[in-house]
Amino acid sequence: MAKRNKLQKFAELASIPFVFQCFSYDDKKLYNHLNEVVDLSGKWGKTVFNNDKPIVLELACGRGEYSVALADAYPDKNFIGVDIKGARLWKGATIAQRHGLTNVAFLRCRIELIEHFFSQQEVSEIWTTFPDPFLRDSKENRRLTSSPFLERYRNIVQDNAVCHLKTDNTPLYEFTLETLDKENITVDYHSNDIYSSELYCPELEIKTYYEKMHLAKGLKIKYIRWTLKNK
């Protein structure tokens, strides 16, 4: 039953006009809801959103709750949730479709390929919400705030782009601060317990399914905001 349910989600996800999927790490082709190959690099605003508003990415978006909530709260921006897990993306995509949100889209791909789907200076802001911390030292470069990923982001962001990390994981939080310092990247703000005082920004009030689980276990939520210069 669970397998059938997942297959149904994949089928429904593939039929949603604002969902785009890359099925192969090696092929790097992007498909729309008509199963057509599309090239959206540099064209997301014009082709997908029909406007030139700022584009904000949510990386490791999971169920897309942050993307949907941000899109609802900020109609003056466009939001794209990025994740490789199609069954999870289905949740946010169907909610966005049900509510008729026109400023949100979803990209199913490996985040290692992010440069292939966006052009230079196309992205104005990046949120990374509760990503896999990849705690083994051998997988350090798979962390979404590691130097290799920061280099990828530099290739697609506007100059002085705002980046955010929200996580429950202390090692990832500390690793990110160390990496940003090593890269001479300006940290605008950070907290190892965002709910212990007044929230730094209203966007932090959004709580995802996983964050609620973490809070129920007594875990503290961490947050870092930094400014990233492009290449």
C-alpha positions as CSV (number, residue, x, y, z in Angstrom):
1,M,0.0,0.0,0.0
2,A,2.8,2.4,0.9
3,K,4.6,1.7,-2.4
4,R,1.4,2.4,-4.4
5,N,0.9,5.6,-2.5
6,K,4.4,6.8,-3.3
7,L,3.9,5.9,-7.0
8,Q,0.6,7.9,-7.0
9,K,2.5,10.9,-5.5
10,F,5.1,10.6,-8.2
11,A,2.5,10.6,-10.9
12,E,0.6,13.5,-9.5
13,L,3.8,15.5,-9.0
14,A,4.8,15.0,-12.6
15,S,1.5,16.5,-13.7
16,I,1.8,19.8,-11.9
17,P,2.8,22.7,-14.3
18,F,5.1,24.4,-11.8
19,V,7.1,21.3,-11.0
20,F,10.3,20.5,-12.9
21,Q,12.4,17.4,-12.6
22,C,15.8,16.1,-13.4
23,F,15.8,12.3,-13.3
24,S,19.5,11.6,-13.9
25,Y,22.6,13.0,-12.3
26,D,24.6,12.2,-15.4
27,D,22.1,13.4,-18.0
28,K,21.2,16.7,-16.4
29,K,18.1,17.2,-18.5
30,L,15.1,19.0,-16.9
31,Y,11.5,17.9,-17.7
32,N,8.2,19.8,-17.3
33,H,4.8,18.4,-16.6
34,L,4.4,17.5,-20.3
35,N,7.5,15.4,-20.2
36,E,9.3,17.9,-22.4
37,V,12.9,18.8,-22.0
38,V,13.1,22.5,-20.9
39,D,16.0,24.9,-20.4
40,L,15.1,27.3,-17.6
41,S,18.6,28.7,-16.8
42,G,18.2,32.4,-16.8
43,K,14.5,32.1,-17.7
44,W,12.7,31.2,-14.5
45,G,11.2,34.7,-14.0
46,K,10.0,35.1,-17.6
47,T,9.1,31.5,-18.4
48,V,7.7,30.1,-15.1
49,F,6.6,33.2,-13.1
50,N,5.9,35.6,-15.9
51,N,7.6,38.5,-14.0
52,D,11.0,39.8,-13.0
53,K,10.6,39.6,-9.2
54,P,13.4,38.4,-7.0
55,I,13.9,34.6,-7.0
56,V,14.5,32.9,-3.6
57,L,15.6,29.2,-3.3
58,E,14.7,26.8,-0.5
59,L,17.4,24.1,-0.7
60,A,16.7,20.7,0.9
61,C,13.1,21.9,1.0
62,G,11.6,18.4,1.9
63,R,7.9,18.8,2.0
64,G,8.2,22.4,0.7
65,E,6.5,24.0,3.7
66,Y,8.9,26.9,3.9
67,S,8.6,27.6,0.2
68,V,4.8,27.6,0.4
69,A,4.6,29.7,3.5
70,L,7.1,32.3,2.2
71,A,5.3,32.5,-1.1
72,D,2.0,33.1,0.7
73,A,3.6,35.8,2.9
74,Y,5.7,37.6,0.2
75,P,3.8,37.9,-3.0
76,D,6.5,40.4,-4.2
77,K,9.0,37.5,-4.6
78,N,9.2,34.2,-6.4
79,F,10.1,31.0,-4.5
80,I,11.6,27.7,-5.7
81,G,11.8,24.7,-3.4
82,V,14.6,22.3,-4.4
83,D,14.9,18.7,-3.2
84,I,15.6,15.2,-4.7
85,K,12.8,13.5,-2.8
86,G,9.7,13.5,-5.1
87,A,7.3,12.0,-2.6
88,R,8.2,14.8,-0.2
89,L,7.9,17.6,-2.8
90,W,4.5,16.3,-3.6
91,K,3.2,17.7,-0.3
92,G,4.2,21.3,-0.9
93,A,3.4,21.2,-4.6
94,T,-0.2,20.0,-4.0
95,I,-0.7,22.6,-1.2
96,A,0.5,25.4,-3.5
97,Q,-1.7,24.1,-6.3
98,R,-4.7,23.9,-4.0
99,H,-4.2,27.5,-2.8
100,G,-3.6,28.9,-6.2
101,L,-0.2,30.3,-5.4
102,T,1.5,31.6,-8.6
103,N,4.8,32.7,-7.1
104,V,6.1,29.3,-6.1
105,A,7.6,26.4,-8.1
106,F,9.5,23.2,-7.3
107,L,12.7,21.7,-8.7
108,R,13.4,18.1,-8.2
109,C,17.1,17.5,-8.6
110,R,20.4,16.8,-6.8
111,I,21.5,20.1,-5.3
112,E,25.0,19.4,-6.6
113,L,23.6,20.2,-10.1
114,I,22.1,23.6,-9.1
115,E,24.5,25.5,-11.4
116,H,23.0,23.7,-14.4
117,F,19.5,25.1,-13.8
118,F,20.2,28.7,-12.9
119,S,22.3,31.3,-14.5
120,Q,24.7,33.8,-13.0
121,Q,23.0,36.4,-10.8
122,E,19.6,34.8,-11.2
123,V,19.0,34.1,-7.5
124,S,18.6,36.8,-4.9
125,E,18.3,34.7,-1.7
126,I,18.9,31.2,-0.4
127,W,17.2,29.3,2.5
128,T,18.6,26.0,3.6
129,T,16.1,24.4,6.0
130,F,17.0,21.3,8.1
131,P,19.3,19.7,5.6
132,D,20.9,16.3,6.1
133,P,24.0,17.2,8.3
134,F,26.1,14.3,6.8
135,L,28.0,13.9,10.1
136,R,30.7,11.6,9.0
137,D,33.9,13.4,8.2
138,S,34.2,11.5,4.9
139,K,30.9,13.2,3.8
140,E,31.9,16.7,4.8
141,N,31.7,18.0,1.2
142,R,28.1,16.8,0.9
143,R,27.0,19.3,3.6
144,L,25.1,22.1,1.9
145,T,27.1,24.8,3.7
146,S,30.5,23.3,2.8
147,S,33.0,25.2,0.6
148,P,32.1,23.3,-2.6
149,F,28.5,24.2,-2.2
150,L,29.2,27.8,-1.4
151,E,31.2,27.9,-4.6
152,R,28.2,26.6,-6.6
153,Y,26.0,29.2,-5.0
154,R,28.4,32.0,-6.0
155,N,27.8,31.1,-9.6
156,I,24.1,31.7,-9.5
157,V,23.4,34.4,-6.9
158,Q,23.3,38.2,-7.2
159,D,26.1,40.1,-5.5
160,N,25.6,40.3,-1.7
161,A,22.8,37.7,-1.7
162,V,21.3,36.8,1.6
163,C,21.7,33.2,2.7
164,H,20.1,31.4,5.7
165,L,20.6,28.1,7.5
166,K,18.0,26.8,9.9
167,T,18.9,23.5,11.6
168,D,18.5,21.5,14.8
169,N,22.0,20.0,14.4
170,T,24.7,21.5,16.5
171,P,27.7,20.0,14.6
172,L,26.3,21.4,11.3
173,Y,25.7,24.8,12.9
174,E,29.3,24.9,14.2
175,F,30.7,23.6,11.0
176,T,28.9,26.3,9.0
177,L,30.2,29.1,11.2
178,E,33.8,27.7,10.8
179,T,33.4,27.3,7.0
180,L,32.1,30.9,6.6
181,D,35.0,32.2,8.7
182,K,37.5,30.2,6.6
183,E,35.9,31.6,3.4
184,N,35.9,35.2,4.8
185,I,32.2,35.4,4.4
186,T,30.3,38.0,6.5
187,V,28.0,36.5,9.1
188,D,25.1,38.9,9.7
189,Y,23.6,37.0,12.6
190,H,23.6,33.6,14.3
191,S,22.0,32.0,17.2
192,N,22.2,28.5,18.7
193,D,18.7,28.8,20.2
194,I,16.4,31.1,18.2
195,Y,13.4,30.7,20.5
196,S,15.3,31.8,23.6
197,S,14.8,35.5,22.7
198,E,12.9,37.6,20.2
199,L,13.1,36.2,16.7
200,Y,15.7,37.8,14.4
201,C,13.2,37.9,11.5
202,P,9.6,37.0,11.0
203,E,10.4,34.2,8.5
204,L,11.8,32.2,11.4
205,E,8.3,31.9,12.8
206,I,7.6,29.3,10.1
207,K,7.8,25.8,11.5
208,T,8.1,22.8,9.3
209,Y,6.8,19.3,10.0
210,Y,10.4,18.2,11.0
211,E,11.0,21.3,13.1
212,K,7.9,20.6,15.1
213,M,9.2,17.0,15.7
214,H,12.6,18.4,16.8
215,L,11.0,20.9,19.2
216,A,8.9,18.1,20.7
217,K,12.1,16.2,21.5
218,G,13.5,19.3,23.3
219,L,16.0,20.1,20.6
220,K,17.2,23.7,20.1
221,I,16.8,25.3,16.7
222,K,19.9,27.1,15.3
223,Y,20.0,29.8,12.7
224,I,22.7,31.6,10.7
225,R,22.4,34.4,8.2
226,W,25.2,35.5,5.9
227,T,25.9,37.6,2.9
228,L,27.4,35.9,-0.1
229,K,29.2,37.7,-2.9
230,N,28.9,36.3,-6.4
231,K,31.8,35.4,-8.7
